């Protein structure tokens, strides 16, 4: 391994590090088949947008193909010994493997102390100490509760997204690690329980590492999830504080866990994980969630794939360029297109509202053929019997022909 990488080598390393390139099968249901890819990513980002399917289900589908979502739910939200994931703030709100729980306790301790970004919630807890303790006692007595189920949920007010008093108290307790998500209900409503009743005792008994040790371990985990990355990439993965992450990075380099490298086209210093292997080829094909870790850090997406990508959820409709829920399309290891999708569950239909090829794509036919196949695979996984292409651009018309041809 040299101290310099080409742009193509960096792309192949990044894809392999994120779990792309393995064999995708028709139907998977075993947790043994699902768990390794989640472990390789290190987390699944949660989001309330449900225009297609909940975002945390998609990254696993992109890597291994159709699988039983109930198998994931059982490990994420069910009680008992089957739990393998827990919910906390990592990149954003995320599901993480249980082994990362000790590495997140420094963040919980900061939240409890009101350090940094946690000052607002901590101030609320300090000013409403008796109320917050009453909320804890109520959950201890009654069992898992949503904020709306508290005896005294309060009224909606304050600077925290219009949360009522009960929700604010529960979110403080969640950040501080005293309660966690027991399960999710209905329209993705968080149901809180005492952490000691959710996290297995053997995990809770693991000694809490120092803040410096935890941040260093998370920096290494983020670097491994990237394969090759800049300092900013590594920090962003678990949203690590700048100064502490920089110290951790230096220590990892000194220990030989990371090696500084130059990467063609990168202005910033690159860091290569020790033992990383450059795949001879990397040609995976998959639709990607907007919250997939392969593309969630937009500067890295541009650097690795020359693909400019922004979310347009909160952009007024007339000002959107591509659409509301736009999924990048990875074709043979390159981001060649994006598709605006919507699931009409009542009609059992996958709606394709728009499809857009990258300007650099000279021959769209192979991409469109592969995209049609991937859309059929997606529709089948979501139990949608029909696919409709509702745009009328030349590329959309071409896609409609391939979708129809494949259904015959």
LUMPABA-710316 format. One line per 3 residues: number of its first residue (from 1); their letters; for each residue x, y, z of N, C-alpha, C. Coordinates in steps of 0.02 Angstrom, whole numbers, plus 50000, padded with zeros to 5 digits. Layout:
# LUMPABA-710316
NUM	a	X/Y/Z/X/Y/Z/X/Y/Z | ... .
END
This chain:
# LUMPABA-710316
1	xxx	50043/49940/50000/50000/50000/50000/50044/50062/50000 | 50035/50106/49952/50075/50166/49948/50044/50220/49991 | 50080/50278/49995/50053/50335/50033/50008/50379/49991 .
4	xxx	49994/50358/49929/49949/50396/49886/49897/50350/49854 | 49836/50375/49849/49781/50337/49820/49752/50375/49761 | 49732/50340/49709/49695/50372/49656/49623/50383/49679 .
7	xxx	49587/50426/49643/49517/50438/49660/49476/50374/49653 | 49493/50332/49604/49456/50270/49594/49470/50221/49650 | 49532/50218/49673/49548/50174/49729/49511/50196/49792 .
10	xxx	49507/50261/49805/49471/50286/49863/49397/50268/49859 | 49369/50272/49799/49298/50255/49790/49286/50181/49805 | 49330/50138/49781/49323/50066/49793/49331/50049/49866 .
13	xxx	49378/50081/49899/49387/50070/49971/49325/50091/50009 | 49297/50149/49992/49238/50175/50026/49178/50129/50018 | 49168/50103/49959/49112/50057/49947/49119/49993/49987 .
16	xxx	49180/49965/49987/49191/49903/50025/49182/49915/50100 | 49207/49971/50124/49202/49986/50196/49129/49992/50218 | 49086/50014/50172/49015/50022/50188/48973/49960/50176 .
19	xxx	49006/49905/50158/48970/49842/50152/48939/49830/50084 | 48959/49868/50033/48933/49856/49966/48978/49806/49930 | 48948/49768/49885/48986/49721/49845/48973/49649/49864 .
22	xxx	48938/49638/49920/48920/49570/49938/48863/49544/49895 | 48848/49480/49903/48795/49451/49863/48726/49470/49891 | 48682/49493/49847/48614/49509/49868/48568/49452/49850 .
25	xxx	48526/49431/49897/48483/49374/49886/48410/49395/49881 | 48369/49348/49863/48299/49364/49850/48261/49380/49914 | 48272/49342/49967/48234/49354/50028/48276/49332/50088 .
28	xxx	48287/49377/50134/48326/49363/50194/48282/49376/50254 | 48288/49335/50305/48248/49348/50365/48288/49338/50429 | 48342/49302/50426/48380/49286/50486/48420/49347/50510 .
31	xxx	48417/49358/50576/48457/49413/50604/48531/49401/50592 | 48552/49339/50588/48622/49324/50574/48644/49353/50507 | 48598/49359/50461/48614/49386/50395/48608/49462/50393 .
34	xxx	48568/49489/50438/48558/49562/50440/48610/49596/50483 | 48628/49565/50539/48671/49596/50589/48739/49618/50563 | 48775/49577/50523/48842/49597/50503/48845/49663/50464 .
37	xxx	48795/49675/50422/48797/49736/50382/48783/49797/50425 | 48739/49790/50475/48727/49845/50522/48790/49858/50563 | 48822/49804/50584/48884/49811/50621/48938/49846/50581 .
40	xxx	48940/49832/50516/48990/49864/50474/48976/49939/50467 | 48913/49957/50459/48895/50029/50457/48904/50062/50525 | 48889/50026/50578/48896/50053/50645/48834/50085/50673 .
43	xxx	48786/50101/50631/48724/50133/50653/48675/50138/50595 | 48612/50149/50613/48559/50162/50564/48526/50227/50584 | 48527/50277/50540/48497/50341/50557/48421/50336/50553 .
46	xxx	48388/50364/50604/48315/50366/50606/48290/50433/50578 | 48231/50431/50550/48199/50493/50527/48125/50481/50521 | 48086/50534/50531/48013/50528/50531/47983/50526/50461 .
49	xxx	48021/50544/50410/47995/50544/50341/47976/50472/50322 | 47916/50463/50298/47891/50396/50283/47855/50394/50216 | 47879/50434/50169/47846/50437/50104/47857/50372/50064 .
52	xxx	47911/50337/50078/47924/50273/50045/47922/50217/50098 | 47968/50219/50144/47972/50174/50201/48017/50208/50252 | 48013/50190/50315/48055/50222/50365/48129/50216/50345 .
55	xxx	48165/50271/50354/48232/50277/50327/48281/50224/50354 | 48272/50203/50416/48321/50156/50445/48316/50087/50415 | 48262/50071/50378/48258/50007/50346/48298/50004/50281 .
58	xxx	48308/50060/50248/48335/50060/50180/48408/50043/50174 | 48453/50067/50217/48524/50050/50206/48538/49975/50206 | 48503/49937/50247/48513/49865/50247/48489/49835/50181 .
61	xxx	48431/49857/50158/48406/49835/50093/48455/49850/50037 | 48485/49910/50039/48532/49930/49986/48592/49883/49982 | 48610/49853/50038/48670/49811/50040/48657/49737/50032 .
64	xxx	48602/49712/50059/48591/49639/50056/48527/49620/50019 | 48488/49669/49998/48426/49653/49963/48368/49645/50010 | 48314/49617/49984/48252/49610/50021/48262/49569/50084 .
67	xxx	48234/49593/50139/48239/49558/50203/48176/49572/50243 | 48166/49534/50295/48107/49541/50337/48118/49598/50386 | 48082/49653/50377/48091/49710/50422/48072/49694/50494 .
70	xxx	48028/49645/50503/48009/49625/50571/48069/49596/50608 | 48115/49566/50571/48175/49538/50604/48219/49594/50631 | 48220/49651/50596/48257/49709/50621/48220/49740/50680 .
73	xxx	48154/49748/50673/48114/49777/50728/48122/49738/50793 | 48124/49671/50787/48129/49629/50846/48194/49642/50884 | 48246/49660/50849/48311/49673/50881/48319/49746/50902 .
76	xxx	48276/49789/50874/48282/49861/50889/48233/49884/50941 | 48172/49858/50940/48118/49886/50981/48083/49835/51026 | 48096/49771/51014/48063/49721/51057/48101/49715/51123 .
79	xxx	48067/49690/51173/48099/49682/51238/48135/49616/51245 | 48164/49606/51302/48196/49542/51317/48265/49534/51288 | 48288/49471/51289/48357/49456/51270/48371/49464/51195 .
82	xxx	48318/49470/51155/48329/49476/51083/48357/49544/51063 | 48350/49593/51107/48372/49660/51088/48446/49660/51072 | 48463/49689/51014/48533/49694/50993/48552/49766/50976 .
85	xxx	48501/49811/50974/48513/49881/50956/48482/49926/51009 | 48507/49986/51014/48476/50035/51058/48474/50102/51022 | 48431/50146/51045/48423/50210/51012/48458/50265/51052 .
88	xxx	48497/50305/51016/48528/50364/51046/48549/50410/50990 | 48573/50469/51011/48596/50519/50963/48668/50504/50945 | 48681/50485/50883/48749/50470/50861/48767/50516/50803 .
91	xxx	48752/50495/50741/48758/50543/50685/48701/50592/50690 | 48641/50565/50693/48580/50600/50715/48546/50549/50760 | 48481/50554/50768/48445/50501/50804/48458/50435/50767 .
94	xxx	48482/50385/50803/48507/50325/50770/48492/50263/50812 | 48493/50206/50777/48496/50141/50809/48568/50117/50805 | 48594/50095/50862/48664/50074/50866/48670/50004/50896 .
97	xxx	48720/49967/50877/48732/49902/50910/48744/49912/50985 | 48721/49866/51025/48726/49872/51098/48798/49881/51122 | 48846/49853/51086/48915/49859/51109/48941/49931/51108 .
100	xxx	48904/49976/51073/48924/50046/51072/48895/50085/51131 | 48852/50054/51171/48821/50091/51226/48872/50122/51273 | 48923/50085/51296/48972/50116/51340/49008/50176/51308 .
103	xxx	49016/50174/51242/49052/50227/51207/49010/50290/51199 | 48945/50286/51214/48901/50344/51209/48889/50376/51277 | 48914/50347/51330/48899/50373/51396/48931/50441/51410 .
106	xxx	48987/50456/51376/49017/50523/51385/48968/50577/51361 | 48932/50561/51308/48883/50609/51282/48825/50616/51331 | 48805/50560/51361/48752/50562/51411/48773/50603/51471 .
109	xxx	48835/50594/51492/48861/50632/51549/48864/50707/51534 | 48883/50724/51473/48883/50795/51454/48813/50824/51455 | 48765/50784/51430/48696/50807/51429/48670/50818/51499 .
112	xxx	48684/50771/51544/48661/50778/51613/48691/50839/51647 | 48753/50856/51629/48787/50913/51658/48773/50979/51622 | 48738/50975/51566/48722/51035/51528/48781/51065/51493 .
115	xxx	48828/51023/51471/48888/51048/51437/48875/51054/51362 | 48899/51109/51333/48895/51118/51261/48824/51129/51236 | 48804/51088/51188/48739/51097/51155/48680/51078/51199 .
118	xxx	48694/51050/51257/48641/51024/51299/48616/51074/51351 | 48639/51136/51348/48624/51184/51401/48550/51198/51409 | 48513/51202/51353/48442/51219/51357/48402/51166/51395 .
121	xxx	48411/51103/51375/48375/51049/51409/48396/51043/51482 | 48461/51052/51494/48486/51047/51563/48457/51103/51606 | 48450/51163/51577/48421/51218/51614/48348/51203/51632 .
124	xxx	48312/51175/51584/48242/51156/51598/48240/51106/51656 | 48284/51055/51653/48284/51005/51705/48301/51034/51773 | 48347/51082/51773/48366/51114/51836/48308/51156/51865 .
127	xxx	48273/51191/51820/48218/51234/51842/48155/51195/51860 | 48152/51131/51836/48093/51090/51849/48113/51022/51878 | 48158/51026/51927/48188/50966/51955/48136/50917/51983 .
130	xxx	48088/50943/52021/48038/50899/52050/47995/50866/51997 | 47978/50904/51945/47937/50877/51891/47974/50821/51855 | 48038/50833/51839/48078/50783/51803/48083/50719/51843 .
133	xxx	48094/50725/51909/48099/50665/51951/48031/50629/51954 | 47977/50668/51953/47911/50638/51954/47898/50597/51890 | 47924/50621/51834/47918/50585/51771/47955/50519/51775 .
136	xxx	48015/50519/51802/48053/50457/51811/48015/50409/51856 | 47988/50434/51911/47951/50391/51958/47889/50362/51925 | 47856/50402/51883/47796/50378/51850/47812/50321/51802 .
139	xxx	47866/50328/51764/47885/50274/51718/47906/50212/51757 | 47941/50222/51812/47960/50165/51853/47899/50128/51879 | 47847/50166/51896/47787/50137/51925/47740/50107/51873 .
142	xxx	47730/50144/51818/47680/50124/51769/47708/50083/51711 | 47774/50087/51699/47803/50053/51642/47813/50101/51584 | 47831/50076/51525/47847/50118/51466/47789/50164/51449 .
145	xxx	47806/50229/51436/47755/50279/51421/47778/50325/51365 | 47731/50344/51323/47742/50399/51276/47732/50464/51314 | 47759/50518/51287/47752/50583/51321/47679/50601/51332 .
148	xxx	47636/50585/51284/47566/50603/51289/47530/50563/51343 | 47559/50510/51368/47527/50466/51417/47544/50485/51489 | 47587/50534/51499/47604/50554/51566/47543/50582/51602 .
151	xxx	47541/50575/51667/47485/50602/51706/47480/50678/51696 | 47538/50710/51692/47539/50783/51684/47586/50800/51626 | 47563/50793/51564/47607/50807/51507/47621/50881/51496 .
154	xxx	47581/50924/51526/47591/50996/51517/47565/51020/51451 | 47576/51084/51438/47554/51114/51375/47614/51126/51329 | 47600/51135/51266/47653/51147/51217/47678/51219/51223 .
157	xxx	47743/51226/51234/47772/51292/51239/47847/51285/51239 | 47883/51342/51238/47955/51341/51245/47990/51334/51178 | 48057/51336/51179/48096/51338/51118/48110/51271/51087 .
160	xxx	48090/51216/51119/48109/51150/51094/48054/51122/51048 | 48052/51148/50989/48006/51124/50937/47933/51123/50961 | 47916/51168/51006/47848/51170/51032/47830/51112/51076 .
163	xxx	47881/51077/51103/47867/51020/51147/47829/51043/51209 | 47786/50999/51235/47755/51013/51299/47804/50993/51354 | 47786/51009/51415/47831/51000/51471/47853/50928/51480 .
166	xxx	47806/50881/51471/47823/50811/51479/47873/50787/51427 | 47863/50807/51365/47909/50788/51312/47978/50816/51324 | 47982/50878/51347/48047/50909/51360/48083/50872/51416 .
169	xxx	48046/50854/51468/48077/50817/51523/48102/50749/51500 | 48062/50715/51460/48082/50649/51435/48142/50653/51389 | 48144/50705/51348/48202/50712/51303/48266/50728/51342 .
172	xxx	48260/50767/51395/48319/50778/51438/48342/50711/51467 | 48295/50673/51493/48313/50609/51523/48341/50560/51471 | 48316/50565/51410/48341/50523/51356/48414/50541/51340 .
175	xxx	48427/50606/51330/48495/50629/51316/48541/50611/51373 | 48517/50617/51434/48559/50602/51493/48567/50528/51506 | 48532/50486/51468/48540/50415/51473/48500/50382/51528 .
178	xxx	48455/50420/51561/48417/50391/51616/48356/50352/51591 | 48328/50374/51535/48277/50335/51500/48300/50325/51429 | 48268/50277/51395/48284/50265/51326/48220/50242/51290 .
181	xxx	48226/50227/51227/48167/50206/51189/48153/50132/51204 | 48095/50120/51234/48075/50051/51244/48054/50021/51178 | 48011/50058/51142/47990/50038/51075/47960/50099/51041 .
184	xxx	47942/50091/50979/47908/50143/50940/47837/50120/50927 | 47792/50168/50922/47721/50151/50915/47690/50194/50859 | 47643/50163/50824/47603/50200/50775/47645/50239/50726 .
187	xxx	47633/50305/50723/47668/50348/50676/47737/50366/50704 | 47774/50315/50724/47843/50323/50745/47849/50360/50812 | 47799/50352/50855/47800/50385/50921/47847/50348/50967 .
190	xxx	47891/50385/50999/47939/50355/51045/47905/50339/51112 | 47913/50278/51136/47887/50257/51201/47948/50246/51246 | 47950/50283/51301/48010/50286/51343/48005/50236/51400 .
193	xxx	48063/50209/51419/48067/50166/51477/48133/50179/51512 | 48140/50156/51573/48203/50164/51609/48257/50125/51573 | 48314/50156/51565/48370/50125/51529/48388/50057/51560 .
196	xxx	48384/50053/51626/48403/49991/51660/48356/49933/51643 | 48295/49949/51618/48248/49896/51599/48252/49880/51525 | 48288/49920/51487/48293/49910/51415/48361/49881/51395 .
199	xxx	48414/49912/51418/48481/49889/51402/48497/49827/51444 | 48519/49773/51412/48533/49712/51451/48583/49724/51507 | 48574/49689/51562/48614/49700/51622/48688/49692/51608 .
202	xxx	48705/49644/51565/48776/49632/51551/48808/49690/51514 | 48768/49726/51474/48794/49786/51440/48800/49843/51489 | 48748/49852/51530/48750/49905/51580/48807/49897/51629 .
205	xxx	48828/49835/51640/48882/49822/51689/48951/49836/51661 | 48957/49846/51596/49023/49860/51566/49048/49927/51593 | 49110/49929/51613/49139/49990/51640/49135/50046/51589 .
208	xxx	49119/50106/51613/49115/50164/51569/49185/50190/51554 | 49204/50192/51490/49270/50216/51473/49276/50291/51485 | 49336/50315/51490/49346/50387/51496/49321/50421/51432 .
211	xxx	49307/50485/51437/49284/50522/51379/49334/50518/51322 | 49398/50525/51338/49450/50523/51286/49453/50454/51253 | 49448/50401/51293/49450/50333/51264/49389/50320/51220 .
214	xxx	49331/50343/51242/49269/50332/51204/49272/50370/51138 | 49293/50432/51139/49296/50471/51077/49347/50441/51029 | 49403/50418/51056/49453/50386/51013/49425/50322/50981 .
217	xxx	49388/50282/51020/49358/50221/50993/49306/50238/50939 | 49267/50289/50951/49216/50310/50901/49249/50339/50839 | 49304/50375/50847/49340/50401/50789/49366/50344/50747 .
220	xxx	49392/50292/50778/49416/50235/50741/49359/50198/50707 | 49302/50192/50742/49244/50159/50712/49219/50198/50651 | 49218/50265/50656/49199/50306/50599/49248/50299/50542 .
223	xxx	49312/50296/50557/49363/50288/50505/49355/50220/50470 | 49341/50167/50509/49332/50101/50479/49270/50099/50435 | 49218/50135/50455/49157/50137/50414/49169/50173/50348 .
226	xxx	49220/50215/50345/49237/50251/50283/49291/50216/50243 | 49336/50182/50277/49393/50152/50243/49450/50201/50233 | 49435/50254/50198/49481/50310/50190/49440/50374/50197 .
229	xxx	49466/50422/50235/49424/50480/50253/49467/50539/50273 | 49436/50597/50273/49468/50657/50300/49450/50662/50374 | 49482/50708/50408/49466/50720/50478/49392/50738/50486 .
232	xxx	49367/50781/50442/49297/50802/50446/49250/50743/50436 | 49266/50700/50387/49226/50640/50376/49221/50598/50440 | 49279/50588/50471/49282/50545/50531/49242/50576/50588 .
235	xxx	49251/50641/50598/49213/50675/50651/49139/50671/50639 | 49119/50679/50577/49048/50684/50560/49010/50619/50573 | 49044/50563/50568/49009/50499/50570/48970/50491/50635 .
238	xxx	49003/50506/50692/48969/50503/50756/48963/50573/50788 | 48970/50625/50746/48963/50694/50768/49007/50708/50830 | 49071/50696/50822/49118/50704/50878/49140/50777/50884 .
241	xxx	49155/50800/50945/49178/50868/50955/49246/50879/50922 | 49257/50938/50894/49315/50951/50852/49381/50940/50889 | 49391/50976/50943/49456/50973/50977/49472/50903/51001 .
244	xxx	49424/50869/51032/49436/50803/51059/49448/50752/51004 | 49410/50758/50949/49420/50712/50893/49488/50722/50860 | 49511/50783/50858/49577/50797/50828/49632/50764/50869 .
247	xxx	49626/50768/50935/49674/50734/50979/49671/50659/50968 | 49610/50631/50965/49602/50559/50954/49632/50537/50888 | 49624/50578/50837/49651/50562/50771/49727/50557/50774 .
250	xxx	49758/50605/50807/49830/50604/50815/49854/50542/50851 | 49817/50522/50902/49836/50462/50940/49827/50399/50898 | 49776/50397/50857/49765/50339/50814/49819/50333/50761 .
253	xxx	49841/50389/50735/49897/50389/50687/49961/50365/50721 | 49974/50391/50780/50034/50372/50817/50034/50297/50834 | 49975/50271/50847/49969/50200/50864/49971/50155/50802 .
256	xxx	49967/50184/50743/49969/50146/50681/49901/50121/50659 | 49847/50140/50694/49780/50119/50674/49757/50155/50611 | 49782/50215/50601/49767/50255/50541/49833/50277/50511 .
259	xxx	49833/50284/50444/49893/50308/50410/49876/50366/50365 | 49911/50423/50372/49899/50479/50327/49916/50461/50255 | 49871/50479/50210/49883/50466/50139/49859/50527/50099 .
262	xxx	49885/50535/50040/49859/50584/49993/49810/50548/49947 | 49757/50582/49928/49708/50553/49883/49698/50600/49824 | 49701/50574/49766/49693/50613/49705/49629/50655/49708 .
265	xxx	49636/50721/49699/49578/50766/49697/49555/50791/49765 | 49583/50765/49820/49564/50787/49886/49608/50844/49908 | 49579/50897/49932/49617/50952/49958/49640/50939/50030 .
268	xxx	49601/50899/50066/49616/50885/50136/49658/50821/50142 | 49692/50816/50198/49730/50756/50214/49683/50696/50220 | 49703/50641/50190/49665/50579/50197/49695/50534/50249 .
271	xxx	49653/50491/50279/49676/50442/50329/49650/50374/50309 | 49696/50327/50303/49679/50259/50281/49681/50213/50342 | 49630/50172/50349/49627/50124/50405/49681/50071/50395 .
274	xxx	49716/50055/50448/49768/50004/50445/49738/49938/50422 | 49769/49906/50374/49746/49841/50349/49693/49846/50296 | 49676/49907/50275/49625/49915/50223/49650/49883/50158 .
277	xxx	49604/49851/50123/49619/49819/50059/49581/49855/50005 | 49616/49869/49950/49583/49900/49893/49552/49845/49850 | 49486/49842/49845/49456/49791/49802/49479/49799/49730 .
280	xxx	49489/49743/49697/49510/49746/49627/49456/49779/49584 | 49394/49771/49605/49339/49803/49570/49283/49815/49620 | 49242/49864/49607/49185/49879/49651/49129/49904/49607 .
283	xxx	49080/49860/49593/49027/49878/49546/48958/49864/49574 | 48945/49882/49637/48878/49870/49665/48825/49915/49633 | 48764/49891/49633/48707/49930/49609/48654/49931/49663 .
286	xxx	48629/49990/49680/48580/49996/49733/48548/50065/49734 | 48486/50068/49755/48454/50131/49772/48474/50149/49844 | 48487/50213/49857/48512/50235/49922/48463/50282/49955 .
289	xxx	48453/50271/50020/48414/50318/50060/48450/50385/50064 | 48413/50440/50069/48445/50505/50083/48485/50504/50147 | 48470/50455/50192/48505/50451/50256/48553/50392/50259 .
292	xxx	48573/50368/50200/48622/50314/50197/48691/50342/50215 | 48729/50307/50258/48795/50334/50277/48844/50340/50219 | 48829/50308/50163/48873/50317/50105/48867/50387/50077 .
295	xxx	48810/50421/50087/48799/50486/50055/48776/50541/50103 | 48771/50526/50168/48741/50576/50213/48786/50637/50224 | 48852/50629/50217/48896/50687/50224/48909/50714/50154 .
298	xxx	48872/50767/50136/48870/50788/50066/48938/50807/50037 | 48982/50842/50075/49048/50856/50046/49087/50793/50027 | 49080/50741/50067/49114/50678/50051/49083/50646/49988 .
301	xxx	49017/50650/49983/48983/50622/49924/49009/50655/49860 | 49019/50720/49862/49046/50756/49804/49118/50736/49791 | 49156/50728/49846/49227/50712/49838/49237/50642/49811 .
304	xxx	49197/50594/49835/49206/50524/49815/49173/50509/49748 | 49113/50537/49738/49072/50517/49681/49060/50573/49631 | 49083/50634/49645/49069/50691/49602/48993/50698/49592 .
307	xxx	48957/50695/49647/48884/50693/49647/48859/50745/49696 | 48827/50797/49671/48801/50851/49713/48731/50832/49735 | 48721/50825/49801/48658/50799/49827/48636/50839/49887 .
310	xxx	48574/50861/49886/48545/50898/49942/48474/50873/49954 | 48453/50873/50017/48384/50856/50034/48338/50913/50016 | 48279/50897/49990/48231/50948/49972/48165/50940/50009 .
313	xxx	48166/50901/50065/48105/50890/50103/48073/50956/50124 | 48115/51002/50147/48089/51064/50176/48091/51123/50128 | 48105/51108/50066/48103/51160/50014/48032/51164/49987 .
316	xxx	48004/51223/49980/47937/51229/49951/47934/51194/49883 | 47879/51160/49870/47871/51121/49809/47895/51155/49745 | 47873/51216/49731/47893/51249/49668/47968/51261/49662 .
319	xxx	48002/51262/49719/48074/51276/49718/48117/51213/49717 | 48085/51155/49721/48124/51093/49719/48152/51081/49649 | 48212/51056/49646/48243/51041/49582/48227/50969/49561 .
322	xxx	48231/50923/49608/48223/50852/49591/48161/50820/49622 | 48141/50843/49682/48081/50813/49712/48087/50807/49787 | 48037/50776/49817/48031/50772/49890/48076/50717/49919 .
325	xxx	48065/50654/49897/48105/50598/49923/48147/50570/49866 | 48206/50597/49859/48248/50581/49802/48304/50534/49824 | 48305/50475/49793/48356/50425/49810/48411/50424/49757 .
328	xxx	48473/50432/49777/48528/50423/49729/48529/50351/49704 | 48549/50342/49642/48554/50274/49614/48626/50257/49601 | 48651/50209/49638/48719/50183/49631/48718/50129/49578 .
331	xxx	48751/50142/49522/48752/50093/49468/48824/50073/49452 | 48838/50009/49464/48905/49983/49452/48959/50025/49487 | 48943/50044/49548/48992/50078/49590/48997/50152/49580 .
334	xxx	48953/50182/49540/48954/50254/49529/48883/50283/49536 | 48878/50342/49562/48813/50375/49568/48796/50407/49501 | 48748/50376/49466/48734/50396/49397/48666/50429/49389 .
337	xxx	48623/50425/49439/48556/50453/49431/48524/50463/49499 | 48465/50494/49499/48425/50501/49560/48352/50494/49541 | 48312/50468/49588/48242/50452/49574/48198/50478/49631 .
340	xxx	48145/50512/49614/48097/50537/49663/48041/50485/49669 | 48036/50455/49730/47990/50398/49739/47939/50412/49793 | 47883/50378/49787/47830/50382/49837/47792/50315/49837 .
343	xxx	47778/50289/49896/47739/50228/49902/47666/50247/49914 | 47622/50226/49870/47550/50233/49880/47526/50167/49908 | 47525/50162/49974/47510/50098/50006/47437/50077/49997 .
346	xxx	47393/50126/49993/47322/50110/49984/47311/50076/49917 | 47343/50102/49865/47335/50074/49798/47384/50017/49784 | 47432/50006/49829/47483/49954/49817/47528/49971/49760 .
349	xxx	47549/50035/49758/47585/50059/49698/47648/50096/49718 | 47702/50084/49682/47764/50123/49688/47762/50177/49634 | 47760/50240/49655/47755/50295/49608/47824/50326/49595 .
352	xxx	47842/50331/49532/47905/50363/49513/47888/50432/49486 | 47901/50482/49527/47880/50550/49511/47931/50587/49468 | 47992/50562/49466/48043/50593/49425/48106/50551/49424 .
355	xxx	48142/50554/49369/48206/50519/49364/48254/50565/49326 | 48316/50568/49352/48364/50617/49326/48433/50584/49322 | 48462/50585/49262/48529/50557/49253/48581/50612/49263 .
358	xxx	48640/50592/49286/48695/50640/49292/48717/50663/49222 | 48737/50726/49218/48757/50755/49154/48815/50717/49122 | 48856/50686/49164/48915/50651/49138/48899/50583/49108 .
361	xxx	48837/50559/49118/48818/50493/49093/48805/50497/49018 | 48845/50463/48979/48839/50467/48906/48790/50416/48877 | 48787/50357/48907/48743/50305/48881/48694/50285/48937 .
364	xxx	48633/50312/48936/48586/50299/48991/48555/50229/48990 | 48555/50195/48934/48518/50132/48928/48539/50080/48980 | 48604/50065/48989/48622/50015/49041/48599/50036/49111 .
367	xxx	48606/50100/49126/48585/50125/49192/48510/50116/49200 | 48471/50135/49150/48399/50131/49154/48376/50058/49161 | 48408/50013/49125/48392/49942/49131/48402/49917/49202 .
370	xxx	48458/49936/49231/48474/49915/49300/48427/49949/49349 | 48410/50012/49337/48365/50048/49382/48295/50016/49382 | 48271/49997/49323/48205/49965/49319/48204/49901/49359 .
373	xxx	48258/49862/49355/48262/49800/49393/48263/49815/49468 | 48300/49866/49487/48305/49883/49558/48238/49908/49584 | 48201/49945/49545/48136/49970/49565/48086/49912/49574 .
376	xxx	48091/49863/49531/48048/49804/49539/48065/49767/49604 | 48129/49762/49617/48152/49730/49679/48127/49768/49740 | 48131/49834/49738/48107/49876/49793/48032/49869/49802 .
379	xxx	47996/49872/49748/47922/49866/49752/47902/49799/49782 | 47935/49745/49762/47920/49679/49789/47933/49676/49864 | 47989/49706/49885/48006/49706/49957/47955/49744/49998 .
382	xxx	47927/49798/49968/47878/49839/50003/47806/49815/49992 | 47798/49758/49959/47732/49729/49945/47689/49777/49904 | 47719/49809/49856/47684/49853/49809/47680/49817/49742 .
385	xxx	47619/49803/49720/47610/49760/49662/47619/49797/49596 | 47615/49863/49597/47615/49902/49535/47669/49956/49538 | 47697/49973/49480/47745/50028/49474/47722/50074/49419 .
388	xxx	47717/50138/49434/47697/50187/49383/47750/50241/49378 | 47767/50258/49317/47813/50313/49303/47770/50373/49283 | 47769/50425/49324/47722/50479/49315/47753/50541/49282 .
391	xxx	47818/50541/49273/47851/50596/49237/47849/50582/49163 | 47859/50634/49123/47856/50625/49050/47919/50648/49014 | 47974/50653/49049/48037/50670/49017/48060/50611/48975 .
394	xxx	48106/50622/48927/48130/50566/48886/48159/50509/48928 | 48196/50526/48982/48225/50474/49024/48170/50436/49061 | 48118/50471/49084/48063/50438/49118/48025/50392/49071 .
397	xxx	48015/50414/49009/47980/50373/48959/48020/50309/48946 | 48087/50316/48942/48130/50258/48932/48125/50211/48992 | 48125/50239/49052/48120/50198/49112/48053/50161/49114 .
400	xxx	47999/50195/49095/47933/50164/49095/47931/50103/49049 | 47966/50107/48993/47968/50050/48947/48004/49991/48979 | 48058/50005/49013/48097/49951/49043/48059/49921/49103 .
403	xxx	48026/49963/49142/47986/49938/49198/47931/49892/49173 | 47896/49914/49121/47841/49875/49092/47866/49810/49061 | 47923/49815/49026/47952/49756/48993/47970/49703/49044 .
406	xxx	47998/49725/49100/48019/49677/49151/47961/49645/49188 | 47902/49677/49184/47843/49650/49219/47805/49601/49177 | 47820/49599/49112/47783/49555/49067/47802/49482/49078 .
END
